[in-house]
């Protein structure tokens, strides 16, 4: 069992397997951004139900996209400051390769 665990990618000290232990401040900041996007999406649903003008809806969709991009930036910053930095300090340079792969997926 120990050998299997050693063959797997090392765990980030700030993470527990595939879970991330966040500070209360991180959690609040991320949830605030998600709730903003959620509210904007509900607003778009109302606009569609009430036959709002297409350009007005498109502007609101752009606002949701911006809110989700903001969420991604916040989450990525937390990930780099904790998981990636801790892995590098621990000598796990493959964290950089993993980060690059993730960024490539995000930038499609």
C-alpha positions in Angstrom: 0.0 0.0 0.0 2.8 2.4 0.9 4.5 1.7 -2.5 1.3 2.6 -4.3 1.1 5.9 -2.5 4.7 6.7 -3.4 4.1 6.1 -7.1 1.3 8.6 -7.1 1.8 12.3 -7.5 2.9 13.8 -4.1 0.2 15.6 -2.2 0.4 19.3 -1.6 0.8 20.0 2.1 -2.1 22.5 1.9 -4.3 19.9 0.2 -5.7 16.6 1.3 -5.6 14.4 -1.7 -8.0 15.9 -4.2 -9.4 18.4 -1.6 -8.1 21.8 -0.8 -8.1 23.2 2.7 -9.0 26.8 2.3 -8.8 29.6 4.7 -12.0 31.2 5.7 -10.9 34.4 3.9 -10.3 32.4 0.6 -13.6 30.6 0.9 -15.6 33.9 1.5 -13.9 35.6 -1.4 -14.6 32.7 -3.8 -18.2 32.3 -2.7 -18.8 36.0 -3.0 -17.7 35.9 -6.7 -19.8 32.8 -7.4 -22.9 34.3 -5.8 -22.5 37.4 -7.9 -22.4 35.3 -11.1 -25.3 33.3 -9.9 -27.4 36.4 -9.3 -26.5 37.7 -12.7 -27.6 34.4 -14.3 -30.9 34.6 -12.5 -31.3 38.1 -13.9 -30.6 36.9 -17.4 -33.3 34.2 -17.0 -35.7 36.9 -16.0 -34.7 38.9 -19.1 -35.4 36.0 -21.4 -38.7 35.2 -19.7 -39.7 38.8 -20.1 -38.6 39.0 -23.7 -35.9 41.6 -23.1 -34.0 43.1 -26.1 -31.2 40.8 -27.3 -28.4 43.3 -27.0 -29.4 43.9 -23.3 -29.2 40.2 -22.6 -25.9 39.9 -24.4 -24.4 42.6 -22.2 -25.5 40.8 -19.1 -24.0 37.5 -20.4 -20.8 39.4 -20.9 -21.0 40.5 -17.3 -21.4 36.9 -16.1 -18.4 35.8 -18.2 -16.4 38.6 -16.6 -17.5 37.5 -13.1 -16.5 33.9 -13.8 -13.2 35.0 -15.2 -12.7 37.0 -12.0 -13.5 33.9 -9.9 -11.0 31.9 -12.0 -8.2 34.5 -11.4 -8.9 34.4 -7.6 -8.9 30.6 -7.5 -5.8 30.4 -9.6 -3.9 32.9 -7.4 -4.9 30.9 -4.3 -3.7 27.7 -6.0 -0.3 29.1 -7.0 0.3 30.8 -3.6 -0.4 27.6 -1.7 -0.4 24.3 -3.6 2.1 25.1 -6.3 4.5 27.1 -4.1 4.4 24.5 -1.4 5.1 21.7 -3.9 8.1 23.6 -5.3 9.5 24.3 -1.9 9.2 20.6 -1.1 11.2 19.8 -4.3 8.3 18.6 -6.4 9.2 20.6 -9.6 6.5 18.6 -11.5 4.1 21.1 -10.0 5.2 23.6 -12.6 4.5 21.1 -15.4 1.1 20.4 -13.9 0.4 24.2 -13.6 1.4 24.8 -17.3 -0.9 21.9 -18.4 -3.8 23.4 -16.4 -3.2 26.9 -17.8 -3.2 25.5 -21.3 -6.6 23.9 -20.7 -8.0 27.1 -19.2 -6.8 29.2 -22.2 -8.5 27.1 -24.9 
